[in-house]
């Protein structure tokens, strides 16, 4: 089996990189054509419009997230450990600059100006992450492996906001260590109180 990327994969990867550096409106098909080394017409063959291209990018991003979450759930049974692994994944991505920011978080900041089909996919990504984190919080409360001070859905949103806020702070300060420093108290607060 070959590890070679298809042209559409290369186009999507290029679009993701360009979005990360300049947002939805910060790139054009001409930029992608230059990066991938193909003509603009070839890009239009794969993705007739920029909105379709970014919609597909976000759909794949969510599918990758769903696969990652499924693997995490299978391999890490403890809800508190799941949250630590999830935070650790982002800490590593920020530190090694492989994914210094979530593409959906970046696009969410542009929601008012995004085409409807892209905005719908971005919202679907956040609903998926929120729903998954809510289930982790609920399971942790039931198993007494997480110390919740609010309803699971509220705790999930607070944790998600902390992750994305920490991501933004790390980017603003140009310091990957800021992410872990912000997440540590959130994870500690959710730690179960040891029983005596």
Secondary structure as a PSIPRED ss2 file (coil, helix, strand):
# PSIPRED VFORMAT (PSIPRED V4.0)

   1 X C   1.000  0.000  0.000
   2 X C   1.000  0.000  0.000
   3 X C   1.000  0.000  0.000
   4 X C   1.000  0.000  0.000
   5 X C   1.000  0.000  0.000
   6 X C   1.000  0.000  0.000
   7 X H   0.000  1.000  0.000
   8 X H   0.000  1.000  0.000
   9 X H   0.000  1.000  0.000
  10 X H   0.000  1.000  0.000
  11 X H   0.000  1.000  0.000
  12 X H   0.000  1.000  0.000
  13 X H   0.000  1.000  0.000
  14 X H   0.000  1.000  0.000
  15 X H   0.000  1.000  0.000
  16 X H   0.000  1.000  0.000
  17 X H   0.000  1.000  0.000
  18 X H   0.000  1.000  0.000
  19 X H   0.000  1.000  0.000
  20 X H   0.000  1.000  0.000
  21 X H   0.000  1.000  0.000
  22 X H   0.000  1.000  0.000
  23 X C   1.000  0.000  0.000
  24 X H   0.000  1.000  0.000
  25 X H   0.000  1.000  0.000
  26 X H   0.000  1.000  0.000
  27 X C   1.000  0.000  0.000
  28 X C   1.000  0.000  0.000
  29 X H   0.000  1.000  0.000
  30 X H   0.000  1.000  0.000
  31 X H   0.000  1.000  0.000
  32 X H   0.000  1.000  0.000
  33 X H   0.000  1.000  0.000
  34 X H   0.000  1.000  0.000
  35 X H   0.000  1.000  0.000
  36 X H   0.000  1.000  0.000
  37 X C   1.000  0.000  0.000
  38 X C   1.000  0.000  0.000
  39 X C   1.000  0.000  0.000
  40 X H   0.000  1.000  0.000
  41 X H   0.000  1.000  0.000
  42 X H   0.000  1.000  0.000
  43 X H   0.000  1.000  0.000
  44 X H   0.000  1.000  0.000
  45 X H   0.000  1.000  0.000
  46 X H   0.000  1.000  0.000
  47 X C   1.000  0.000  0.000
  48 X C   1.000  0.000  0.000
  49 X C   1.000  0.000  0.000
  50 X H   0.000  1.000  0.000
  51 X H   0.000  1.000  0.000
  52 X H   0.000  1.000  0.000
  53 X H   0.000  1.000  0.000
  54 X H   0.000  1.000  0.000
  55 X H   0.000  1.000  0.000
  56 X H   0.000  1.000  0.000
  57 X H   0.000  1.000  0.000
  58 X H   0.000  1.000  0.000
  59 X H   0.000  1.000  0.000
  60 X H   0.000  1.000  0.000
  61 X H   0.000  1.000  0.000
  62 X H   0.000  1.000  0.000
  63 X H   0.000  1.000  0.000
  64 X H   0.000  1.000  0.000
  65 X H   0.000  1.000  0.000
  66 X H   0.000  1.000  0.000
  67 X H   0.000  1.000  0.000
  68 X H   0.000  1.000  0.000
  69 X H   0.000  1.000  0.000
  70 X H   0.000  1.000  0.000
  71 X H   0.000  1.000  0.000
  72 X H   0.000  1.000  0.000
  73 X H   0.000  1.000  0.000
  74 X H   0.000  1.000  0.000
  75 X H   0.000  1.000  0.000
  76 X C   1.000  0.000  0.000
  77 X C   1.000  0.000  0.000
  78 X C   1.000  0.000  0.000
  79 X H   0.000  1.000  0.000
  80 X H   0.000  1.000  0.000
  81 X H   0.000  1.000  0.000
  82 X H   0.000  1.000  0.000
  83 X H   0.000  1.000  0.000
  84 X H   0.000  1.000  0.000
  85 X H   0.000  1.000  0.000
  86 X H   0.000  1.000  0.000
  87 X H   0.000  1.000  0.000
  88 X H   0.000  1.000  0.000
  89 X H   0.000  1.000  0.000
  90 X H   0.000  1.000  0.000
  91 X H   0.000  1.000  0.000
  92 X H   0.000  1.000  0.000
  93 X H   0.000  1.000  0.000
  94 X H   0.000  1.000  0.000
  95 X H   0.000  1.000  0.000
  96 X C   1.000  0.000  0.000
  97 X C   1.000  0.000  0.000
  98 X C   1.000  0.000  0.000
  99 X C   1.000  0.000  0.000
 100 X C   1.000  0.000  0.000
 101 X C   1.000  0.000  0.000
 102 X C   1.000  0.000  0.000
 103 X H   0.000  1.000  0.000
 104 X H   0.000  1.000  0.000
 105 X H   0.000  1.000  0.000
 106 X H   0.000  1.000  0.000
 107 X H   0.000  1.000  0.000
 108 X H   0.000  1.000  0.000
 109 X C   1.000  0.000  0.000
 110 X C   1.000  0.000  0.000
 111 X H   0.000  1.000  0.000
 112 X H   0.000  1.000  0.000
 113 X H   0.000  1.000  0.000
 114 X C   1.000  0.000  0.000
 115 X C   1.000  0.000  0.000
 116 X H   0.000  1.000  0.000
 117 X H   0.000  1.000  0.000
 118 X H   0.000  1.000  0.000
 119 X H   0.000  1.000  0.000
 120 X H   0.000  1.000  0.000
 121 X H   0.000  1.000  0.000
 122 X H   0.000  1.000  0.000
 123 X H   0.000  1.000  0.000
 124 X H   0.000  1.000  0.000
 125 X H   0.000  1.000  0.000
 126 X H   0.000  1.000  0.000
 127 X H   0.000  1.000  0.000
 128 X H   0.000  1.000  0.000
 129 X H   0.000  1.000  0.000
 130 X H   0.000  1.000  0.000
 131 X H   0.000  1.000  0.000
 132 X H   0.000  1.000  0.000
 133 X H   0.000  1.000  0.000
 134 X H   0.000  1.000  0.000
 135 X H   0.000  1.000  0.000
 136 X H   0.000  1.000  0.000
 137 X H   0.000  1.000  0.000
 138 X H   0.000  1.000  0.000
 139 X H   0.000  1.000  0.000
 140 X H   0.000  1.000  0.000
 141 X H   0.000  1.000  0.000
 142 X H   0.000  1.000  0.000
 143 X H   0.000  1.000  0.000
 144 X C   1.000  0.000  0.000
 145 X C   1.000  0.000  0.000
 146 X E   0.000  0.000  1.000
 147 X C   1.000  0.000  0.000
 148 X C   1.000  0.000  0.000
 149 X C   1.000  0.000  0.000
 150 X C   1.000  0.000  0.000
 151 X C   1.000  0.000  0.000
 152 X H   0.000  1.000  0.000
 153 X H   0.000  1.000  0.000
 154 X H   0.000  1.000  0.000
 155 X H   0.000  1.000  0.000
 156 X H   0.000  1.000  0.000
 157 X H   0.000  1.000  0.000
 158 X H   0.000  1.000  0.000
 159 X H   0.000  1.000  0.000
 160 X H   0.000  1.000  0.000
 161 X H   0.000  1.000  0.000
 162 X H   0.000  1.000  0.000
 163 X H   0.000  1.000  0.000
 164 X H   0.000  1.000  0.000
 165 X H   0.000  1.000  0.000
 166 X H   0.000  1.000  0.000
 167 X H   0.000  1.000  0.000
 168 X H   0.000  1.000  0.000
 169 X H   0.000  1.000  0.000
 170 X H   0.000  1.000  0.000
 171 X H   0.000  1.000  0.000
 172 X H   0.000  1.000  0.000
 173 X H   0.000  1.000  0.000
 174 X C   1.000  0.000  0.000
 175 X C   1.000  0.000  0.000
 176 X C   1.000  0.000  0.000
 177 X H   0.000  1.000  0.000
 178 X H   0.000  1.000  0.000
 179 X H   0.000  1.000  0.000
 180 X H   0.000  1.000  0.000
 181 X H   0.000  1.000  0.000
 182 X H   0.000  1.000  0.000
 183 X H   0.000  1.000  0.000
 184 X H   0.000  1.000  0.000
 185 X H   0.000  1.000  0.000
 186 X H   0.000  1.000  0.000
 187 X H   0.000  1.000  0.000
 188 X H   0.000  1.000  0.000
 189 X H   0.000  1.000  0.000
 190 X H   0.000  1.000  0.000
 191 X E   0.000  0.000  1.000
 192 X C   1.000  0.000  0.000
 193 X C   1.000  0.000  0.000
 194 X C   1.000  0.000  0.000
 195 X C   1.000  0.000  0.000
 196 X C   1.000  0.000  0.000
